[in-house]
Amino acid sequence: MNKKLLQLPFCDLEFYEKYVIGVIKDGTTVSEIETDIVNNATKLFFKNSPFVYISKRINSYSVNPVIYNNLSKNINMIGFAVVSNNYSSLSSAEVEKLFYKRPFGIFNAIDDAKHWANDLLKSHYND
């Protein structure tokens, strides 16, 4: 599976055919500015195709939950997943999930999130 890597000052984005994996850098506060940049990058890569954003949480950073309103503006992002082995990150994701109005998955392994993303996209195309 081919991937394209985009390195931004606050995160690295790995683009695949149907999903993007984002790794936010240590100490970042994710606000609407960062989500605007991510939204623009995904629009350039995916054009009008549906995709899933997978957040691979390996660093320590904070997320302002209001960003999920901003992410929802990207009509092609049909789902959002969080992957972490850290209890605190997973607990935060449970709260964040309340702010996102589309499918939101929480996983311990990246392969589980990829599988969920592929299933979500298949069901999207079958609807």
C-alpha positions as CSV (number, residue, x, y, z in Angstrom):
1,M,0.0,0.0,0.0
2,N,1.6,3.3,-1.1
3,K,1.7,6.1,1.3
4,K,2.6,9.8,1.0
5,L,4.1,11.6,4.0
6,L,3.4,15.3,4.7
7,Q,5.4,16.8,7.5
8,L,3.9,19.9,9.1
9,P,5.3,21.9,12.0
10,F,2.8,20.4,14.4
11,C,2.2,16.9,13.0
12,D,3.1,14.3,10.4
13,L,0.3,13.0,8.1
14,E,0.6,9.7,6.3
15,F,-1.8,9.5,3.4
16,Y,-3.1,6.2,2.1
17,E,-5.8,5.5,-0.4
18,K,-8.8,5.6,2.0
19,Y,-7.5,7.1,5.2
20,V,-4.9,9.4,6.7
21,I,-2.8,8.6,9.9
22,G,-1.9,11.7,11.9
23,V,0.8,11.9,14.5
24,I,0.6,15.1,16.5
25,K,4.0,16.3,17.8
26,D,4.8,16.5,21.5
27,G,3.6,19.6,23.4
28,T,1.2,20.8,20.6
29,T,-2.2,22.3,21.5
30,V,-4.6,21.3,18.7
31,S,-6.9,24.2,17.9
32,E,-9.0,25.3,15.0
33,I,-5.9,26.7,13.2
34,E,-4.3,23.2,13.1
35,T,-7.6,21.5,12.0
36,D,-7.9,24.1,9.2
37,I,-4.5,23.1,8.0
38,V,-5.3,19.4,8.2
39,N,-8.7,19.9,6.5
40,N,-6.9,21.7,3.6
41,A,-4.3,19.0,3.2
42,T,-6.9,16.2,3.2
43,K,-9.0,18.1,0.6
44,L,-5.9,18.4,-1.7
45,F,-5.1,14.7,-1.3
46,F,-8.5,13.0,-1.3
47,K,-10.3,15.6,-3.5
48,N,-14.0,14.6,-3.3
49,S,-13.4,11.0,-2.1
50,P,-14.6,9.9,1.4
51,F,-11.8,9.0,3.9
52,V,-11.2,8.4,7.6
53,Y,-8.8,10.3,9.8
54,I,-6.8,8.0,12.2
55,S,-5.1,9.8,15.1
56,K,-2.1,7.8,16.3
57,R,-1.5,9.2,19.7
58,I,2.1,8.5,20.7
59,N,3.0,11.9,22.0
60,S,1.7,14.1,24.8
61,Y,-0.4,17.0,23.5
62,S,-3.8,18.6,24.2
63,V,-6.9,18.8,22.0
64,N,-9.5,21.5,22.3
65,P,-12.8,19.6,21.8
66,V,-14.3,22.4,19.8
67,I,-12.1,21.3,16.9
68,Y,-14.6,18.6,16.1
69,N,-17.0,21.2,14.9
70,N,-14.3,22.4,12.6
71,L,-13.5,18.8,11.4
72,S,-17.2,18.2,10.7
73,K,-17.0,20.9,8.0
74,N,-14.9,18.5,6.0
75,I,-17.8,16.5,4.4
76,N,-15.5,13.9,3.0
77,M,-14.2,12.9,6.4
78,I,-16.7,10.2,7.2
79,G,-15.1,9.0,10.5
80,F,-12.4,9.7,13.1
81,A,-10.4,7.1,15.0
82,V,-8.0,7.4,17.9
83,V,-5.3,4.8,18.5
84,S,-3.3,4.7,21.8
85,N,-2.0,2.5,24.5
86,N,-2.1,5.3,27.0
87,Y,-5.1,5.2,29.4
88,S,-5.2,9.0,29.7
89,S,-5.3,9.4,25.9
90,L,-8.1,6.9,25.6
91,S,-10.0,8.6,28.4
92,S,-9.7,11.9,26.7
93,A,-10.9,10.3,23.4
94,E,-14.0,9.1,25.2
95,V,-14.8,12.8,26.0
96,E,-13.8,14.0,22.6
97,K,-16.2,11.4,21.0
98,L,-19.1,13.4,22.5
99,F,-18.2,16.4,20.3
100,Y,-18.0,14.6,17.0
101,K,-21.2,13.9,15.2
102,R,-19.9,11.1,12.9
103,P,-18.5,7.7,13.6
104,F,-15.7,7.8,16.1
105,G,-13.6,4.7,17.0
106,I,-11.2,4.2,19.8
107,F,-8.6,1.5,19.5
108,N,-5.4,0.1,21.1
109,A,-3.9,-1.0,17.8
110,I,-3.4,0.7,14.5
111,D,-4.4,-2.4,12.5
112,D,-7.8,-2.4,14.3
113,A,-8.3,1.2,13.4
114,K,-7.4,0.6,9.8
115,H,-9.8,-2.4,9.7
116,W,-12.6,-0.2,11.2
117,A,-11.9,2.6,8.6
118,N,-12.1,0.1,5.7
119,D,-15.4,-1.3,7.0
120,L,-16.8,2.2,7.5
121,L,-15.9,3.2,4.0
122,K,-17.4,-0.1,2.6
123,S,-20.7,0.6,4.4
124,H,-20.5,4.2,3.2
125,Y,-20.3,3.1,-0.4
126,N,-23.1,0.5,0.1
127,D,-25.6,3.1,1.5
